């Protein structure tokens, strides 16, 4: 992939497997020294949402498929780092939970100790849970939003001083198409976490521009270990506990493309070639890369004769503010 990132140090959270692993390898192939990260060494490879009770509800055929597929996603930060080193590039694994402020500092400090600085942060780490809003527990909410956007902030907070010192930096945060909500998801905490990630990134793009630091978001749809959860979860829970309103995944597992097809795009965003790209949100799926538009006010109304009253709003809104209006359930 050339030496577009030669001399740069990249820290990739959530890079033990899946999207993070693909991104870490692409950054290394582009010449970066890579620090890989996930919470801890993997002792037993399992999915996050299918516990033993749910697995027991699968048919023998479904259970066989589950075990075959989950084995394809074994790995952690060290196995990713080893794969990079075996390919002839430089990489070091640092385990730690980015949701913990002090742990995040230790991860960044270790990267600086090993390679001298941190130039590129790619936050891929995330968490999710399946539950309709009236069944989301405080624990689930905190678990998911503790990684995004809080964990992403934690890493960025400790890495930015090095980027400011060098007058160069790249912050690339992984969100999800779920940042827009809707789509039939029943995962409000996950939608909120990803929307928060977008908001955080937009703020940083403006705040850090004068230091030569860019900040962007990519929203992937890719086959990962989480795809196994999506494929099976709704088949083993009650209708009022399903992750989607339809009870079906958005994209069938076998039709979901792997992250390796777009991972080079993340390396591109980290390069000098993309120095002018900041505050942008991209969708990445297979060979498709799309750029989201920025939110904009499309209609408005103004009261020219004092405060708004209910009567004035009822009379005016249908003609101006709400002319041609469609709500989120009518947008198609």
N, C-alpha and C positions, 0 to 999 in steps of 0.2 A: 504493500500500500504506500510505499515511499517513506520519506522522513519528514512529513509535514509537521510532526510534533516532536522532532528531535530536540532533546534538552529539556523537555517539559516533564513535570511530575503530575500524574493524574491519580486522584483518589476516587474509587468507585465503590459506593456503599451498595449492599445487597448484591454483591457480585459472585456469590457462591455457585449460582446456577442460573438458568433461564436468561432473561433479558440482561441482567447485570453482568453475567459471565460473557455473553456475546459482545457487549459494549467494551468490557475490559480487554478482551482479546483484540478487538478492532483498534482500540487506542494504542495497545502495544505494537500492533502491526504498523501503525502510523508513526512509530518511533518514540512514544512516551514511555517513561518508567512508571509502572503502575502499582499502586497499593490497592489490594483487594480487601474486601471486608464483608463479613456477616456476623451475626451475634455470637455464634459459638461453633466449634467443630460439630459436624453432623454425626450422631451416634447411630440413629436409625432413621431411614428416610420414610417420612409419612407426609400426608397432606394435612392442611391446616384445619379444614372444616369437617372432615369425615372421621369422627372418632370411632371407637370400637363398637359402640351401640348402633351407629349409623351403618357401619360396614356389615354388621350382622343382618341388616335388612336387605342387603344386596342379593340378587340371585347368584347361584354358583358361576354362571357365565360372566356376570358383571364383576364379581369378586376376582375372578381370574384375570379379567381385563385390567382391573385396578392394579393388581400386583405387578402385572407385566409393564404397565405404563409408568407406575411410580418409580420403578427401578431405573428408568431412563433419566431421572432427574436427581440422582444422587450426586452429591458434591458440596463443597463449601469453599471458603475463601482460599484455603491452602491448595485444594485440588485445582482451582482456577489459576492460582499463581504458578503452580507446578507446570500446568499446561502451557502457560506463557513462557516460562523458562525453558521448557523442553523444546519449544519452537525457536529458541535462540534469542529471546528478548528478556527484559528485566522486569521482575515483579516480586513483591513481598506481601504476605498476608498479615493482616492485623485483625484479630477478632475483638468484638466489642459491640455493645448495644447503643446505637446512636440516639435512642430515645432518652438516654441519660446524659445530661449536660456535661458532667465531668468525664464520662466514658468517651464522649465525642471529642473532648479536648485531648484525651490520651491517644486516641486514634490519629488525630491530626499531628500531635507532637511526635508520634512514632514515625509518621511519614516524613516529617522534617528531619528527624534524627537519622533516618536511613538515607534519604535522597537530597536533603538540604532545603527543601521548600515544598509548597503545594501550589501548583499553577492552575490545575483543573480539578474541579469537583463535579462529579456526576452522581447525583443522589438517585439511586434506583430502589433502595430499600423501601418497603411498604408493608402494610398489614391490611387485612380486610375481614369482614364477617358478614354472614348472611342472616338478616332478620328484618322483618317489617318494623316500622317505627315504634309501635307499641310493645315490641318485644326486645328492643335494644336495651341492654343493661348499661349501667354507668361504666362497668369494667370494660365492656366491648367498645363503647364510645372512646374511652381513654386509651385503650390499646391501639385503636386504629389512628386516631388523631395524634397520638403520642409519637408516631413515626413520621407521618405527614400531617401537617407541615412542621411539627415541633422538631422531630429528629433531623429533618433537612436543615432547619434553622440552626440547630446545635452545631452541625458540621460546618456550615457556612460561617457562622459566628467566629469560629476558631481559625478558619482558613483564610478569611478575608484580610487580616492584617499582613499576611505574607504576600498576598496578591497586591495590596496597596503599596507595599514596600517595593515590589518589582514593577509597579505601574503596568501590570498585565495580569489578566485572570479570566477564567471561563467557569461560569456556574451553569450547570445543566441539570434541571430537576425533572424527574419522571413523575408525571401525573397519570391521568387516564381519561378516555373520552367521557367517563362518568363525572368529570368536573362540571359538565353542563346539566347534570341531573337527568331526570326523565328516562326515556328508553325502556320503561317497564321494570327498572331496577327496584328492589326493595332492600336497599343498602344505603340508607341516608347518611350514615356515619362515614362511609367510604366516599360518597359524593362530596360531602362537606370537606373531608380531608384533602381531596384532590383540587377542589375549588380554592381551598386555602393555599395550596401549593402554587397555583397560578397567581393568586393575589400577591403572595410573597415575592414571587419572581418578577412580576411587573414592577413592584416597588423597588427591588434591587437594581433592575435595569436602569432606572432613572437615577437612583442614588449613587451608583458606583460608576457611572459612565465616565466621569472626569478622571478616573484612575485607570482607564484602559481595561475595565472589567465588563464583560458582557454577561447577561443572564437570560436564559431561554428555557422553555419547557417542551418536552415531547410526551405525547399521549399514545402509548403503544397498544395495539391489539395483536397479541402474539401467543403462540402455544408455549405454555410454561406448566409448571407443576400445579399452579392454581387452576389451569384449564381442566384438570381432572376433577377438582372440586365442582366446578361449574357444570361439568357433564353429568355428574352423578347425584349431587346434593338434593335437587328437587325431586328426585325419584324415590328418596327414602325419608322424606319428612311430610308432615301434614300440609294440606293446601295453604293454611294460614301462616305457615312458617317458610314458605318457598322464597328463594332468592330473587325470583323474577315473577312478574304478574302472570306470565304465560306458563310457567313451569318448565320452560325450555331455555337452554343457553342461547345467547345471541348468535353465535357462530358454532356450528357443530365441531366437535373436537378434531375430527379427521380433516376438516376444511380450514382449520386455523393455521396460518403460516408461521414458520419459526422466526425468531428475532434476528437471526444471522442475516436475513435478507435486507434489513435496514440499518444494522448496527454501524456501518461505515458512515452513515449520516451524522451520528453523534460525534464521531471523530472529526468530521468536517466542521461541525459547530464549534469544536474545540480548537480549530486551527486559525492561523492568521488570515486565511482566505475568507473567514466568516467574521472578521473583526467588526463589520458594519451591521451584523445581525444581532439584535438584542431586544428583549421585551416581546418575543414572539412565541407563539404556541403552535406546535406542529402535531399532526396526527401521523403515526407511522404504523403501517400494516402491510407486511409482505413487501412487495415492490412499490407500494403506494406511499407517497409522502405528501401530506396536505398541510396548508397553512390556514389556521383559523383567522377569521376577521376579528377586529377589536369591537367590543360593545359600543354602541352609539345610540344617542337619543334620536328616535325616529319621528316622534310626534310630541306635541306639547300644547299647553294652554296656559294663559295668563289672565288673572283677574285685574281689570283696569279700574275697578271702582270699589276697592276695599277688600276685606278678607273673603275667602271662599266660604260659602254657606252650602248646606246640603242641596237646597233648591237650585242654586246657581250651578253646582256641579252636575246635578241630574239633567239640567237643561243644556249645558255646554259640552260636557265630556263626550257624548256620542257624536258630536259634530267635529271635534278637534282631536283631543287626546286619544279617544278610543275609536276613531273612525277607521273602519276596516279591521278592527281588533280581533285577534284570535288568541285564545289562551293556550297554555302549554299542551293541553290535550287535543287541541284543534290545529296545531301548527303544521301537520302534514297536509 
